[in-house]
Amino acid sequence: MAPLRGNKKKRKVEKKDEENSLVSGSSEEGSVNWWNDLSKKIAGEPSQLKGLDKFESTFKMSRNTFDYICSLVKDHMMVKTHFSFSNGKPLSLHDQVALALRRLSSGNSLISVGESFGVHHSTVSQVTWRFIEAIEENGLHHLRWPSTEREITEIQNKFEKIRGLPNCCGVIDTTHIKMMLTSSDQGAEMWLDRKENHSMILQVIVDSDLRFRDIVTGWPGKMNEDSVLQSSSFFKLCQEGERLNGKKITLSELTEVGEYIIGDTGFPLLPWLLTPYQGKELSESKVEFNKRLSATHTVAKRALARLKEGWKMIQGDMWRPDKHKLPRFIFVCCILHNIVIDMEDEVSDEVPSSHHHDPGYRNEVCEFVDESASSFRDKLCLHLSGSLHS
């Protein structure tokens, strides 16, 4: 299910000089002064750290990345409707973006974020939603499938360097976004998953740099990985030969490898989706093959752990969220995750040490096996073990 989109109305953009100078036109000194003023509101007292250090620890990104995000959303957010602090002072573009990012990254309630910024909780809600719409409209190019042969080749080379898997184009995984619903919530039961949590599932395909290349969200968390995959446009494109259809590479006379992604045991074994061997008594070569897949699959676990650590709004149990808007919040958090990577932001280079992005949920088991895919996996396994060359 693609992120849900509401009807968007064109809004008149105010072109006041003050607003136009808020992003690229402002001097570094003025930019720092803006942050110093806001940091006092957030912290309640002057920061003991230098402005930019405190800024980076607050927003988990560099000032350069923050300014870039401001430039993306400026035209959409600086519209006729104005927002103000509790004292009546208008919120600048920087203030609004900081407010929305704080809401998404902290996971704190609307009331808590509002109090820390000195605005009403309804302002936090409205500003954050306008920010969501703005990123959806202007940041889509940061979450896309590779469009050039050079781009896909670079991804393949990086994956091969991990544990030797040739021609691999991505790693697929899922995670649960948990919600706190009550019995009075209409349709609450349909969101109960196998762990008796109310949740929404997020499926991602990740490249070698932890960047999301394709996502699916909006489905109830009780759906298994196979079902979510088959609901996706990515599945349909691959089945029809319109994706993962690049050049094949020849490893030996008996082994030709097309493009593929890898997944865990919850996904079906398909010609374009490799999964581990299942069973207790596996040969040495199959055990080693599974280790290669597991080490490479860690990329997806790291990306999802980083997503939830960076954007804590989707990490914990959200209190009665709007199930129609939640997919769009998740989608924008994924875009923001990619923006930080695309901007080569050193502030967020550290990935959480734990890869357990979905605590309490065990790997599923899908028994579907495509015969041609099974043959391909066997040949690749033998090639990697060296058996074909003996």
Buried (B, 14 or more C-beta within 10 A) or exposed (E): BEBBEEEEEEBEEEEEEEBBBBBEEBEEEEBBEBBBEBBEBBBEEEBEBEBBEBBBEBBBBBBEBBBBBBBBBBBBBBBEEEBBBEEEEEBBBBBBBBBBBBBBBBBBBBEBBBBBBBBBBEBBBBBBBBBBBBBBBBBEEBBEBBEEEEEBBBBBEBBBEBBEBBBBBBBBBBBBBBBEBEEEBEEBEEBBBBBEBBBBBBBBBBBBEBBBBBBBBBBBBBBBBBEBBEBBEBBEBBEEEEBBEBEEEEBEEEBBBBBBBBBBBBBBBBBBBBBBBBEEEBEEBBEBBBEBBBEBBBBBBBBBBBBBBBBBBBBEBBEEBEBEBBBBBBBBBBBBBBBBBBBEBEBBEEBBEEBEBBEEBEEBEBEEEBEEBEEBBBBBBBBBBEEBEE
